[in-house]
Amino acid sequence: MFDQEEIDQIREQRERWAEDTLEPTLESHGERQDRFATVSNHEVDRLYTPEDIADLEYDEDLGFPGEPPYTRGPYPTMYRGRTWTMRQFAGFGTAEETNERFHYLIDQGQTGLSTAFDMPSLMGIDSDHPMSEGEVGKEGVAVDTLRDMEILFDGIDISEVSTSFTINPSAAVIYAMYIALADQQDVPREEIRGTLQNDMLKEFIAQKEWVVPPKPSLEVVTDTIEFAVEETPKFHPVSISGYHIREAGSTAAQEAAFTLADGFAYVEDCLDRGLDVDEFAPLLSFFFNSHNSIFEEVAKFRASRRIYARVMDEWYDAERDESKRLKFHTQTAGQSLTAQQPLNNITRVTIQALAGVLGGTQSLHTNSFDEALALPSEKAVRVALRTQQIIADESGAADIVDPMGGSYAIEKLTHEMEAEIMGYIEDIKEMGDGSVRDGVLDGIDQGYFQREIQESSYEYQKRVERGDEVVVGVNEYTIEEDTSPEILKIDETTRDRQLGRLEEVKEERDDEEVDATLESLSDAIETDENVMPYIVDAVKAYATMGEIMQVFEDHHGAYQEELSPV
């Protein structure tokens, strides 16, 4: 972007500045600390100049918004055309209570629904399972059968709303229930919009929720992608998720690298299935964390788009722009929130949300200030949503496409982030003898990802304990008074009400029809057919979540993690 003569002049001027202006100031006043680094412990320089981006090629590395390599954004007008989708996470207690929260959020101006499930639903067991005791409705909504889904969306036209489902081992069942609901509402399947998290590779790497082993889990994910191409082309069947990798303690670069590697693993599995990359790739979506180091996060988002565009083009021969355009949801960093002085979390979330917007996210969830203590209260959810609305309508951040583009610091950090991310991806590919998918599966078996994340997490915690990493209200600026807000408490009758509905459904349904649909599902697994049509039939017969997932466990066995010695 600059010729060598200009760079030489800038270098001379910088050296003069350092000697004449900087040094006297350092000698008399010094700086706040000896070393400045991001949350990921990436050291940042005092000053960036055109020297730092002398090798940047504008067309190849930046381009224009809406054109490859999408560094400057996936769409040409970005938020000038429409703002990101404001998608606040909601789910607790029974379907009735969460339905009420859904309506509240829509009334407050939310533009997309995002559903949180309780632990039994996440793990694919029913509310009446012995392992469910004490967990029903506690950290999300309980969903056992299609009846719960019907109540969850009562009064909500799913042809008008985009819905996200944060669920993984049992994601295919929830997807089937949503399809069945669309059929009930006479909404054409090709019109329903939303996103299914359904990222099982991330589960084995970080979040640790699973039923069957990695390979059969991957097969079911690919089944949902294949089914979506044919049946629900506006619905994203997988949200490849770095959020939980970051929450487990990874660095920003590890989060992006492991997430993109998982995405490429799904691409390779779909290609092996015989699917056309330009048919399924546009349905893939991603999900990233946004942490406190605002410039590092912006660089991570921009570098990820650039890498994805290049890899999809060069490795997987994607031709359509939509196949190379990385689209992602962002959630602010729950791991960064503190139980101490929880109102401070509003500021943290605002900074993190701004990073997501400056980085070009397509949808955004802002955490509530009380989430380190309990599920969000209505007041806290409203503040979180208003944070997004203020950024969108008052800050001006949404008025310029890629406002950080061209910053010497941002472009340098983006370049460094790209190099670090690609280093990890190449290592994973090498582990798989040229296959990213096989490298990811091998890395899971060997505990590679877990060790990398564990080491980063441990190093961060040591910095906090030493005071090298300031956490306001925790290791600096502490106070003695109790600052706990009023928190949401789940009604203790939730489990009884949920069990009552489940028993009622079982009494009313046709058990012979349920058995027949489960037997058909078993046969499909045995013959390697796509399981989705059979799961849809089963949920329409009001088979339970647990009954359906038990069929998979009967075939593949339950997975238990076995890590190699360090």
HELIX and SHEET records of a PDB file:
HELIX    1   1 GLN A    4  TRP A   17  1                                  14    
HELIX    2   2 ALA A   18  LEU A   22  3                                   5    
HELIX    3   3 GLU A   23  HIS A   29  1                                   7    
HELIX    4   4 PRO A   50  ILE A   53  5                                   4    
HELIX    5   5 TYR A   58  LEU A   62  3                                   5    
HELIX    6   6 MET A   78  ARG A   80  5                                   3    
HELIX    7   7 ALA A   95  ASP A  107  1                                  13    
HELIX    8   8 MET A  119  LEU A  122  1                                   4    
HELIX    9   9 PRO A  130  SER A  132  5                                   3    
HELIX   10  10 LEU A  146  LEU A  152  1                                   7    
HELIX   11  11 ALA A  171  GLN A  184  1                                  14    
HELIX   12  12 ARG A  189  GLU A  191  5                                   3    
HELIX   13  13 MET A  200  LYS A  202  1                                   3    
HELIX   14  14 GLU A  203  GLN A  207  3                                   5    
HELIX   15  15 PRO A  214  GLU A  231  1                                  18    
HELIX   16  16 TYR A  243  GLU A  247  1                                   5    
HELIX   17  17 ALA A  252  ASP A  272  1                                  21    
HELIX   18  18 VAL A  277  PHE A  280  1                                   4    
HELIX   19  19 ALA A  281  LEU A  283  5                                   3    
HELIX   20  20 ILE A  294  GLU A  314  1                                  21    
HELIX   21  21 ASP A  321  LYS A  324  1                                   4    
HELIX   22  22 GLY A  334  SER A  336  5                                   3    
HELIX   23  23 ASN A  344  LEU A  358  1                                  15    
HELIX   24  24 GLU A  378  ASP A  393  1                                  16    
HELIX   25  25 TYR A  408  MET A  431  1                                  24    
HELIX   26  26 VAL A  436  GLN A  446  1                                  11    
HELIX   27  27 TYR A  448  ARG A  466  1                                  19    
HELIX   28  28 THR A  494  GLU A  508  1                                  15    
HELIX   29  29 ASP A  511  GLU A  526  1                                  16    
HELIX   30  30 MET A  532  LYS A  540  1                                   9    
HELIX   31  31 MET A  545  HIS A  556  1                                  12    
SHEET    1   A 9 PHE A 235  HIS A 236  0                                        
SHEET    2   A 9 ARG A 193  LEU A 196  1                                        
SHEET    3   A 9 SER A 162  THR A 166  1                                        
SHEET    4   A 9 GLY A 112  ALA A 116  1                                        
SHEET    5   A 9 THR A  85  ALA A  90  1                                        
SHEET    6   A 9 SER A 363  HIS A 365  1                                        
SHEET    7   A 9 PHE A 328  THR A 332  1                                        
SHEET    8   A 9 LEU A 284  SER A 290  1                                        
SHEET    9   A 9 VAL A 238  SER A 241  1                                        
END                                                                             
